[in-house]
Amino acid sequence: METYHDYVIKDGQFIGKFEEMYRKFDNPWTQVQQPNPYARQAGILHLQKYGIRSLLECGSGLGYYSDMIYRQTGIVPKGIDISHTAVENAKKLFPHLDSNVDVVQNLHNYRDCEAILFAEITWYILPDLNLLFREMLAHFAGKYFINNLVFYKGTQKYGTEYFNSLQEFIDYVPFKMLAYCEASTTEDSTIETSSIFRIEPK
C-alpha cells in the first residue's frame, strides 16, 4: 500500500515529490498528532535558552510546529515550505501564523530573523548543505542555526555518505556547537535530535 514515504525517500533514493504528497495525504509525518515530541520540544528550549525572538522555520508544512513554538514562546515563526498545498492548509489551520511558499535556497531573503530552523528537512537538501552554510555565514553571521533531524536505528540507507549520527552531523556543520539533544524510546525505530549552533566558524 502506498504511503507518503513513497513521495519522499524510497528504497534509499530521494524522490522529493512534496506537492504531490500533500495533495494525496492529509497528515504526512503525523504532524497533527506529534507522536514523538522530543526534538520539537528541545528546539523550543533552544529558543528560550538563547533568548531568540524571531525565527525562520524551513519546512513548516501544515504549521503545527510553528503553532507549538508560538504557544510556548510568543514567537510567530516565519514559516516557509516548498508545497503550495501545505501552505494553503497551514493558513486555514493557523491564520495567526506567517506561512509562505518558498525554498530554503532563498535564505538571504530572511536575514532579519535571529535564527534559522531546519525542521526535519536536512535529508532532503543534502547536495545544497555546504552552499547553504556559506549563505548563513554571509547573511546570518553571529545568529543561530537550529537543526531538528531524525536518524534511523540501523536502517539508514539514504545520506549515509554525509553523516549517520548526531555526532557525525555536528562534526559536518562548520559552525560553533552550542547545545544538542537526542532522544528515543525502546519501541521507536528512530532517534530524534535537535542541535543549535552559533553561525560563526568553529
C-alpha positions in Angstrom: 0.0 0.0 0.0 1.3 3.4 -1.0 2.3 5.8 1.9 3.5 9.4 2.0 7.1 8.0 2.4 6.9 6.8 -1.3 6.9 10.5 -2.3 9.9 11.5 -0.1 12.6 8.8 0.1 12.0 5.3 -1.3 14.4 2.3 -1.3 17.3 4.6 -0.4 16.6 7.1 -3.2 15.4 10.7 -2.9 12.0 11.3 -4.6 11.0 14.7 -3.3 7.5 15.0 -4.7 6.3 17.1 -1.8 3.5 18.9 -3.6 2.0 15.6 -4.9 2.4 14.2 -1.4 0.5 16.9 0.3 -2.3 16.7 -2.3 -2.7 13.0 -1.7 -2.1 12.7 2.1 -3.8 14.9 4.7 -1.3 14.2 7.5 2.2 13.2 6.4 4.7 12.7 9.2 1.7 12.6 11.6 2.0 16.3 12.0 -1.4 16.6 13.6 -0.7 14.2 16.5 3.0 15.0 17.0 3.6 11.4 18.4 7.3 11.9 19.2 7.7 15.5 20.5 11.2 15.2 22.0 13.1 17.1 19.3 10.4 19.6 18.8 10.4 20.4 22.5 14.2 20.6 22.5 14.1 23.1 19.7 11.8 25.3 21.8 14.1 25.0 24.7 17.0 26.2 22.5 14.9 29.3 21.5 14.2 30.0 25.2 17.7 29.4 26.5 19.3 31.8 24.0 16.7 34.5 24.1 15.8 34.2 20.4 12.8 36.3 19.5 12.4 35.8 15.7 12.7 32.6 13.7 12.7 31.3 10.1 11.2 27.8 10.1 12.3 25.9 6.9 9.9 23.1 6.2 6.9 24.4 8.1 4.5 22.1 6.5 1.0 22.3 7.9 2.0 24.7 10.6 1.7 22.6 13.7 5.2 23.1 14.9 5.0 26.8 14.2 1.9 26.9 16.4 3.6 24.9 19.1 6.5 27.4 19.1 4.1 30.3 19.2 2.1 29.0 22.1 5.2 28.3 24.2 7.4 31.3 23.3 5.2 34.0 21.8 7.4 33.9 18.6 5.4 33.9 15.3 7.9 32.0 13.1 8.2 33.0 9.5 7.4 29.6 8.0 8.4 28.5 4.5 7.6 25.3 2.7 8.0 24.2 -0.9 4.5 22.9 -1.2 1.7 25.3 -2.1 -0.9 22.8 -0.8 0.8 22.6 2.6 1.0 26.4 2.9 -2.7 26.9 1.9 -3.7 24.4 4.5 -1.5 25.9 7.1 -3.1 29.3 6.5 -6.5 27.8 7.1 -5.5 25.9 10.2 -3.4 28.7 11.8 -4.4 32.1 10.3 -2.4 33.8 13.1 0.8 32.4 11.8 3.1 33.5 8.9 3.2 30.7 6.3 4.8 31.2 2.9 5.6 29.2 -0.2 9.4 29.4 -0.7 12.5 27.3 -1.0 15.4 27.0 1.5 17.8 28.3 -1.1 16.3 31.8 -0.6 17.6 32.1 3.0 19.1 35.5 2.2 15.5 37.0 1.9 15.0 36.4 5.6 18.2 37.9 7.1 16.1 39.9 9.6 15.4 36.7 11.6 17.6 35.8 14.6 17.6 32.1 13.9 17.1 29.5 11.1 15.4 26.3 12.0 15.6 23.3 9.6 12.5 21.4 10.7 13.3 17.8 9.5 14.4 18.9 6.0 18.1 18.2 6.1 17.9 14.8 4.4 16.1 16.5 1.5 18.7 19.2 0.8 22.0 17.3 1.3 23.5 18.4 -2.0 22.9 22.1 -1.1 24.0 22.0 2.5 27.5 23.4 2.1 26.2 26.2 -0.1 23.5 27.0 2.5 26.1 27.1 5.2 28.1 29.7 3.2 24.8 31.7 2.8 24.3 31.6 6.5 27.8 32.9 7.2 27.3 35.7 4.6 23.8 36.8 5.8 23.3 35.5 9.4 26.8 35.7 11.0 26.5 35.7 14.8 22.9 34.4 14.7 21.7 30.9 15.3 21.1 27.7 13.3 18.8 25.0 14.8 18.6 21.6 13.2 15.9 19.1 14.1 16.6 15.8 12.4 15.6 12.1 12.8 18.1 9.3 12.4 17.1 5.6 11.9 18.3 2.9 14.1 20.4 0.5 12.0 18.2 1.0 8.9 19.6 4.3 7.5 20.0 3.9 3.7 19.9 7.5 2.4 22.5 10.2 3.1 25.0 8.0 5.0 27.8 9.3 2.9 27.2 12.7 4.6 26.5 11.6 8.2 24.9 8.7 10.0 24.5 10.0 13.6 24.1 13.2 15.5 27.8 13.4 16.3 28.7 13.0 12.7 26.2 15.8 11.8 27.8 18.1 14.4 31.2 17.3 13.0 29.9 18.1 9.5 28.5 21.6 10.4 31.2 24.3 10.1 29.7 26.4 13.0 30.2 26.6 16.7 28.2 24.0 18.6 26.2 25.3 21.5 23.8 22.6 22.6 22.2 19.3 21.4 19.7 16.8 22.4 18.9 13.2 21.2 16.1 11.0 22.4 14.3 7.8 21.6 12.0 5.2 23.3 12.6 1.5 23.4 9.8 0.9 20.8 10.9 3.6 18.4 12.9 2.8 15.2 14.2 6.3 15.2 16.3 8.7 17.2 15.1 12.3 17.4 17.7 15.0 17.6 17.8 18.8 17.9 21.0 20.8 17.8 21.8 24.6 17.9 24.9 26.3 16.6 26.1 29.9 16.5 26.7 30.9 12.9 30.4 31.6 13.2 33.4 29.4 12.2 34.4 26.7 14.6 
